Amino acid sequence: MNAKVIVVTSGKGGVGKTTTTANMGAALAKLGEKVVVIDVDVGLRNLDVVMGLESRVVFDLIDVLEGKCRLSQALIRDKRVENLYLLPASQTRDKDSLSPEAFKAAVRTLVDEEHFDRVLIDSPAGIESGFKTAAAPAEGALVVVNPEVSSVRDADRIIGLLEAQQVREIRLVINRLRPRMVASGNMLSEGDILEILGVKPIGVVPEDEGILVSTNIGEPAVLGKTRAGLAFMDTARRLRGEDVPYPKLDDGGGFLAALRRLLGGS
């Protein structure tokens, strides 16, 4: 992806958007990019907790937009990964406090004046004002989807909205895939999701209990050796243009294939 400003979104809550933002930010920084991750979920701040930086929050995004502090004052540098920064959301305000135009200007400053190679924006769930603000400055999008029908349906809606906002590069991150369930035809496969959405995946992340541990201790999984952490690192490499093969996680099956067999199709 050539996009410098990328919104991480889903439509449906609870699919792993914030985890994806934290891990992709840390992975890209480990690969040498200067990265800032921005939490736009005003009122429900979580990205700082997932990254283990909650105790260091002094100023937040709303403080910046209202002129209460300089942008550089609100940025929190992650001491574990060189060139990784967080711009946290406010816990005490609501999404109506966030102006799309002011947010676009702040993001442009991060790219043009603070010289960040990549800006990752953690979007709120849903398709209301919070999503529209988060997507306003985006040149690209990572749509996080779980291999279940409701998540895929919501992702389809989000993709349509992103295209309407002229977001140029849209890629899927398929999260929490369970290979055995795919093989038995009880879960959508990567092929199923691609067939439904028509958008190329850039990453496939298996279900991994290590993610729960990493989230609870505030350390992105890419800093360790979990299966999910390695998958996020591979995703970051693909985002940078590297030719990284996808692991073989399903064995010619998937939910749609099983349904076709049940109905007598091929």
N, C-alpha and C positions, 0 to 999 in steps of 0.2 A: 504493500500500500504506500502510495506517495503522500497521502494526507498527513499533515502535521497535527491537525486538530481532529480528534476522534472521539465521538460520543459512544459510550458503552450503555446499551439500552436493551429492553426486552418486551415492554408492555406488561407482562405478567410479573408480579412480585415473587420473590423467593426462589428465583432460578439460578442465582449465583452471580449477579451483576457486579456487586461490590467486591466479591472475592476475585472476579475476573479482572476488574480495574486494578486492584492492589497487586495482583500477580503479574499482569501484563506490564504495569509500570515498573515493578522491580526487575522483571526479566529484561525489558528494553534498556534499563539503566545498567544492568550487569553486562549487557552487550555493547555498552559504550555510549549510549545516547544520554543527553541531558533531558530528563523527563519530569513533568509536574502532573500529578493526579489531582483533580478537583472534585470535591463532593458538592453536588447541587441539590441534594435531598434536604432542603432547608426544613428544620424542625425535627428531623429524624436522623441526625448525624450518626453515621456508622463507619465510614471509611477510615477515620482516625483510629478507631478501636481495632479494626481488622489489621491495620498496619502497626499497631502498638505505639501510637504517637499521641494518644488522647491526653496524657499528662503534660504535654508540651504546647497545647493550644492556648494562645493568648488572644490573638485576633482571628477573625474569620472572614469569609467571603463578603458578607453583608457589610462588615466594618470597612472593607476596601471600597465597595461600591458607594457607600455613603460618605466617603472621605474621612473616616475616623482614624485611618492609618494608611501608610504607604503599602503598596502591593508587596514589596520586599519584606516588610515587617510581618505580614501574615503568612508568608511561606515558611514551612517547617522542613528543614533538611533532615533526611533519614541518615543517621550516622552509620548504619550498617551497609548501605549501598551508596557508593559515590554517585553524585549527580541525580539523586532521586529526591523529589520534594512533594509536599502535600499542601494544598490550599483547602482548609476545612470549611464545612458548612456551619451555619448558626443553628444552635439548638433552641433558641428562645424566640425566633421569628417564624413567619410562615412564608410559603412560596410566593405570595403576592408582593413580598418585599424585594423580589428579585426582578430587576428590569432586564429584558432581553437585550436592549441596545447597550446598556451599561455593561452587561456581562460580555457581550461581543467585544466591546472596547477593551475590557480587562484582559481577555484572552489574546487579543491582537498585541497588547503590550507585552505579554509573556513571550510571544513569538518574536516580535520585532525589536524589543528593547532588552528583555531578559535573556534572549537568545536560547530559548528551549527548542530542542529538536522535535519534541513530541509533547502534546497536551492531551491527556486522557480525561474525559468528563464522565463522572459517574452519575447517570441520569436517575431521577426518581421513577418508580413504577407508574404505569398508567399512561394516558395520552392527553392529560390536561396541561395546564400552564407550565408546570414544572418540567415536563418533557419538552415542550416547545422552546422553553428558555435554554435548556441544556443542549438542544440540537441547533439552536440559532447560529452559533459560530462554527459548527462542525463542517469539515470537508469530507470526512469519512465516518463510518459507523461500524461497530462490532455489535451485532445483534445476538444476545445470549439466549439460547433456547435449550430446553430440556426435551428429551425424546418422549414426549407425551402430547396427546392431541390438543389439550387446552393451551399448552405453551406454544405449540406450533401455530395454532390459530391466531393467538395474540401477536406472535412474531410476524405473521403475514400482514396484519393490520399496521404494525409499526413500520414494516418495510415500505408499505404504500405511503405512509406519512413522510418518511424520510425521502423517498423519491419525489414527493410533492414539494418538499423543501429544497430540492436540487442538491441533496447530499450525493456526491459523485461516486464514492467507493463504499459499498456495503458488503460486509462479509459476515458469515455465521461463526459463532463459537458454540459448538454442540457440547453441552456440559452434563455431567452425571450419567454418562452412557454405561450400561451394564451389559457386557458382551454375552453373558450366558442367557439373559432375557431376550436379547436380540436374536441369538441363534435359535431359541425355542419359539420365536415368533410372537413373544409377549411384549415386545417393546419396539418402537420405531427405530429403524437403523439410519445410518448416515444417508444411505441411498433413498430411503423413504422421505426423509426430511428435505433432501435436495429436490426430489420429484415434486413435493408439495409446494415448496417455497421458490424454487428456481433461482436460488442464490448460492454461490459457492461457499463451502465452509473453509475457514482458514485455520481452524483448530478443533480437535476432538478430545475432550477431557473425560477420562473414565471416572465412575463413582469411586471415591477414595475416602476412607475414614480419616486419613491424615489431614484432610482439609479442615475437618472439625477441630482437630488438635491445633493446627496452625492458626486458625481463627481465634481460638480461645486464648492462645498465648501471645497473639498479636505479632505473628511473624509470617510473612508471605511464604507459601509452600515452595516457591522457586528457590528459596534460600536453603532448602533441604534436599532430600533425595526421594520424596514421595512420587508415586506414579502420576498424580495430578500435577505436581510441581514440574516434573519433567515434560508433561504434555503442554503446560503453559509456556515453558521455555521453548519448546518446538514451535508453538504458535507464534511467539515473538520473533523467532528466526524467519518464519514464513512471511510475517508482516514486513520484515526488513528486506524481503526479496530472495532469501535463501531457498534452495530447492531441498526441502526436508520431507522425506516420505512419511505418509500417514501409517500408523500402526494398523495391522489387520485386526479390527475389533469385532467384526461380525462375519459369520460363515455362511454367506449366501442366503441369509434369511431376512428377518425383519417382520414387523407387524403387517405391513401391506402384502408382503409375499405370502405370509401365512394365511391372510384373509383370502387372497386369490386362490391358494391351494384348497382352502375350505369350500370356496364357491365353485371349484372345478376349473379354475383358470390355470395358466402356466406360471 
